[in-house]
Amino acid sequence: MTASDMQQIVEKQRAYFQTGATLDLDFRLRALERLSACIRVNEKAIHEALRQDLGKSAFEGYMCETGMVLSELRYMRRHLRSFARERTVPTPLAQFHARSYKKPSPYGVTLIMSPWNYPFLLTMEPLVDAIAAGNTAVVKPSAYSPHTSALMAKLIRKCFNEEYAAVVTGGRAENAALLEQKFDLIFFTGSQAVGREVMARASEHLTPVILELGGKSPCVVDRTANLKLTARRIVFGKYLNCGQTCVAPDYIYCDRQVKDQLVPLLKEEIWKQFGPHPLENPDYGRIVNEKHFTRILSLADPNKVVHGGGSRRETLQIEPTVMDNVTFADPVMGEEIFGPLLPILTYDTPEEAIAEINRRPHPLALYIFTGSKAVAQAFTTRCGFGGGCVNDVIIHLATSEMGFGGFGESGMGSYHGREGFNAFSHTKSIVNKSTWMDLPMRYQPYRKLHENMIRLFMR
């Protein structure tokens, strides 16, 4: 698709949006129902595409992708009328007589740029929110997940006309051409490096952006933690999708006193969950491509690997791997891992751990395993991060009742549920002033009486 083709799509969507068709709530609800039905009918095909791109099992495909999109669709259909309702707020006495209210309104023509690691979820869920809020959308899925991207393009074209929701496939050239267009909002999920480029290009048009990025999310293990359950939950969250999850525990930051107890429990859990030969496990996926496969292996210092470390280049698989005696100076701590390597670092006091975490870029997630409410409160209050869990990992993003997003280096803005509707809406503040009376005090010539009245009203 050429830049000219993309410009025509944007122009068609802008003209369609200006007709007001997407403002009607029944129209939006029908669109959401149409998308939901299409996903349900094509569930097996979606899971097969995910298997081809990332080696995901159908179980994991439903649990982490299609099931979550369907859940967001149900939530939006149930709550849309409430979210879209005007909300009256108090009016200052000085503005008597008037009604003040807040009115959610769609931005207009939006661009959704999605990544490859959860290609269906991270494309469709923001699309659901964009539609619910009354926008049109141009969707740009990742070229690194070609089977899922092609299938999504087919499904969206089946559900919607191009002037309402369109798909642009391709790689960097198509991304660059899209960013030359004037959108009313850009929603981007991906790496920090590309996020900076998206923000820079958006600034040329003064286009608002929502950035869902990543970072090195710490998993703190306190000396009071239930270590057996801690190991079980960390292993699940870290090696889900072969570690290719933006909110996966990037590293364990463990109290020195319990580290030697935790390591064998992690090894035991890897064996229980993935078997003695994980690369033979049909439910264990693979790295998305050779570039990332090579990058991840380069971070695995053989001298610090205490479990796993094996790989198979022909299938792009890397075993669930644990690294011990790691420091912040090691290469594995120099970038977001985004793969099945789990470094373990140690601290001596919670104060030391909090200070070290806060010296680093704000992560998208933080996890704290502890039996102490005071320790949990200290980390969740004093550390800067997007979201997280106490005594679990990852599950905070699996609800439409809470927003999901980061800040600073891990992104800006949030979505899911009401937060997703708000992310794709501009809230207009409106005062509807009556005409049956008009207080004279604001008009010149100013008089002492008027000043006294204003002071009285504005106390």
N, C-alpha and C positions, 0 to 999 in steps of 0.2 A: 504494500500500500504506500502510495506516495504522500509527500507532505500536502500536496494539493487535495488529495482524497480526504486526508484528515481534516483539512480546513473546511471542506464541504460538509463533513459530518458535524463538525462543531457548529457551523452556520445553520444546518438543518435543525440541530437540537435547540439552538437558541431561538429560532423562529417558532419551533413547536412549543417551547416553554412559554414564549410570549403569548401563545393562544390561551393560556390559563388552564389547559386540560389537566395538567398534573396537580393542580391545586385542590381538585375535588377529592375528598376523602374516600368516597366509594370507588373512585378510579384507582386510587393507591391500593386499597384493600383488594380489589380484583387483581391488580398486578402482582401483589404478594401471594395471593392464592394461586395464581397461574404459575409463578415460579416454584412454589412449594410442590404443586402437583407434578411439575416437570422433573423436579429432583427425585421425588419418590418413584416415579415411573422409570427413571434412568439410574437408579441407585447402583445396580450391578455394573453398569458401564462406567460409572464414576469410579467405583472401587477398582475396577480393572485398569483404568487409566492411572490411578495412583500407584498400583502395583508395578506397572510398566515404568513409571518415572522414578519411583523411590523404593520399590520393593515392599510397600506396605501391604499388610494383610487386610482382608475385608473387615475383620473385627476392628483393627486399629483405624481403618479408613472411616468406619461409621462412628466410632467413639470420639475421634479427634477431628473429623471433618464434616461429613454429611449430617451426622446426628446433631452436631452443634449448630449448623446452619439451619436445619429444620426447627431446632429449638428457638433460635432467634426469630425465625419467621412466625412461629406460633405466638411468641411473646409480643412481637410488633403488632400482629393482627388483633391481639386481645387488648392492647393498650393504646393503639394509635389515636383513637378519638380523644382520649384523655390527654395524650401528649400534645396534640395539635390545638387544644382548646385555648382560647384567650383567657388570660388570668388577670382579674381586676386587682389593683393594688391601692393602698390609701392615697388620697390626694391631699396635699398641704392646704391648710385653711386659706392661705393667700390666693389659691387658685379656685376658690369657690365661685360658681358651682360647676364641677367638671367630673368626668370619669377618667381615671388613669388605668391603663391596662398594658399588658405585655402580649405581643402577638407573634408566635413562631412563624417564620416564613422561609421557604427554601432559598438556597443561594442561587440556583439556576442550573447552569451546565457544569457538571463536576467531572473530574478525572480521577480514576481509581487505578493506581499502579501497585501491583501485587507481586509477592516473591514466590520462590519455588518450593520452599520447605513444607508449607501447608497450602498448596496451591489452590485447592478448592475452597477451603475455609476462609483464607485471607483475601480471596477475591469476592466470594459470594456474600460474606457477612457485611462488609462495608457497602456492597451493592444493595442489600436488604435495607440498611439504614438510610441510604441515599434515596431509594424509592419511597420509603415510608415518610421521609421528610418532604417529598414532593419535587425532587430534582429530576433532571435527566442525567445520564451517566455515560461516559466513555470509559471502557474497561480495558486496561493493558496488562494482561497476565505475563508471567515470566517465560522467556524462551528456554530456560533450563528445565522446564517441566512440559515438554511439547505435547505429550498425549493428553494431559489434563487440560492444558490451555486450549487445544483444538476442540476437545469435547465441550468445554465451557462456551467457546465461541458458537458451537452448533446449538447448544441449549438456549443461550441467550437470544440468538437469532430466531429460534423457534418460538420463544415466548414473547418477544417484543419487536416492534418496528425500530429501524435504525435511528429514527429521529428521537426515540425515547431512550433506548439503551443499545449501545454499539460496542463491538469488540475490535480492538486492533492487536494483531499478533505480530511477532517479530522480536528483534533484539535491540541493540544499542542505537542503531540508526533510527528505528521507529520511536524509541524513547525520546531521543533528541528532537525529532520532528514534532512529536506531540507537545513537548515542552515549549515549542515556539508558539503554540496556539494560546489564545486568551481564554482561560477558564475562569469560572467564578469561585471554584474551590478545588484544591488538589489534595487527595488523600494518598499518601505513600507509605508502604510497608517495605522495609528492606534494610540495607546496611547504612552505617553512618556516612560512609564515603559518598554513596549515591544520594543519600538524604541531603547532604550539603549542596550537591549539584542541583537537586530538585528545588531546594529553597532559593538558591541563587537565581535560577531561571525564573521561578515564580515571582521573585522580587521585581523583575523587569516589567511585569504587568500589575504589580501590587496585588497579586493573587494570594489570598490566605491559604495556609497549608496546615495539614495535620500529618505529623511524621511519627510513624511507629517503627522505632529502630531496635536497638538491642544493647549489647554491652556485656561485661563480665559480671554475671549475677552471683553473688556469694551465697553459700549455704553454710551458715554458722552452726556448729554443734557444741553446745554447752556441756559442762561436766555433769549436769543434772539430767541430761536427756535420756530417754528410753532408747538405748543404743540399738537394740535388735529391730524395733519398729522404725527407728531412724534410718538404719541401713536399708531396710526394705523399701521405704518410700523414696529415698534418694536414688536407689538403683532404678526404680520405675521411672522417675522423672528425668534422670540424666540420660538414660539410654533409649528412651522413647524416641522413635524416628531417628535412631542412631545418633542421638545428641543434636540433631539438626532442628532445634527448637529455640526460639528467641528468648524464652523464659526458663530454659533448662538451667539447673544448677551448673554454673561454669566451673566452680571449684569449691571444695570443702575447706572451711576455715574452722579448725577444730581446737578445742581446749587441749593443751599438751598432755594433761593428766589422763585423758581418755582416748587419745589417738590410737595407741597400740591395741586397745580393745575394739575400736571401731573397724580397723582395717580388715581383720579376719571375718568380721560380720558382713562387710561389703563383698568380700570374695565369695562367701557362702551364699549370699543373696543373688549374685550374678549367676552362680551355678544353678540355683533353684529356679530362677526366672528364665534363663536362656539355655540351660543345659550345659553338659560338659564340653560341647563343641558348638558354640553359638553360630559359627558360620554355616553350620548345617541346619540350623533352625529355620524352618520355612516362614516363621512369623517375625524373624529378625530382618530388617530392611538393609538398605545399602546407602552409600554416599552418592550424592546426586550426579557427580561427574568426576572425571579423572583429575581435573584441576584442583578441586577441593579435596579429593582423596590424597593427592600428593602433598598438599598444604598441611593437612591434619597429621599425616605420618611424620612430616618434618618437625612437628612440635613434640613428638614423643621421644624423650631422652631414654634410650634403652637402659641406662644405668639407674634410672629412677622408676622404671616400670616394675611393679610388684605383682601385677595380675594382668592377664591378657597380653596385648601388644601384637598379636598375630593379625595378618591381613591377607587378602586375596585380590590382587589387582584385576584379574579377569572379571570378577563380579563386583568390584569396587566396594568390598566389605572390609571393615575393621572390627576386630573383637572389642567387646566392652573392656576398657583398659583402666587400671588404677595406677596412679603415680604417687609415690611417697617421697618425703624429704624434699619437697619442692619449696622454692623461695619465690618472692615476688620478682627477683632478677632473672628467673629462668625464662626462656623463649615462650614456653607454654602459657606464661602469665602476661605476655606482651600484647595479646590480641584476644578477641572473642574466639573461643575454640570452635564452636559450632560443629562438634563431632563427638565420638564416643571416648574421649579421654577425660579422666577425672583426677585432677591434681589435688593433693591434700597438703595444706599448709597448717601451721599451728600458731596459737597465741597463748599467752600466759594469763591475761586478765581480760574481762569484757571491755574495760576502758581502752586497753591497747587495741583490741579488735575494732571497736567503734571508730577510734581515731584513724586506724589504717584504712578502713573502708571509706571514711569520709575524705581521705586524701586523694582518692581515686575518682574517676568520672562516675557520675550518677548511674547506677545500673538500672535496667528495666525491672528487675525483680530482686528481692532479698528474702531469704528463708532462714528462720531461726528455730532450731530444735532445742527445747529446754523444758525442764520441769518447774522452772521458776517464773512466776508471773512478773516479778520485778525485772528479771533479765530480759524477758520478752518485751516488756514495756520500754526498757532502755534502748534496745536495738530498733524497735519500730518507731520510736519517737525521735531519736537523735540521729539516725542514719537517713540520708537522702536516697530515695529509690522510687520507682514507679508504683509498684504494688508487690504483694508477696503473701506468705503464709507463716503461721506459727505451727510447728510440728507437722508440716506437710510441704509439698512442692507443687507448683504448676496449677493447682485446681482453682486458684483465685480467678483465672480467666474464663472458667467454664460456667459462668452465670451471667444472665442478662440483667441481674439486679444491681450489678456494680460496673462502673466504668473500668476500662483497661487502657493503660497508656503509660508513657514515661515522661520525663522532663529533662531538660538540659541535653546531655549527650545521648540519652536514651529516647529522646523524642519530644513531642509536644502535642497536646490534645489527647482525648480519650474517646472510646466508643464502646458499644454493647448496650443494648436496651435503651433506656431513656437517654443515657449519655451519647449513644450512637445517633439517636434522633436529633439531639441538641447539636452534635458535631456537624451535622449536615443542614442545620437551620441557623438563620440569623433571627434573633429575637428583637422585634421592633418595639420600642417604647413609645406609646401614643397617649396623648391627652385629648379627650373629646370635650371641648368647652361649650357650655350652654350659651345661648344668645339672649335669654330672657332677663339677664342682669349683667352689669359690667362695672366692677369696682374701679373707681377713678384714681386710686392712689398711685398707680405705676406710671401715670402719664404726666408729662410736663404741662405747665410749670409746677415744679416741686414745692410743696408747702410743709410746714412743720407738722401739721396735723397728719399729713400723709406719711411723713417719716415715722411719727409715733405709731401709726397704725401698722406700718410694715414691721417695725420692731416688735410690736405685740404679736403679729401673726407668725413671725419667723423665730420666735424663742424656742 
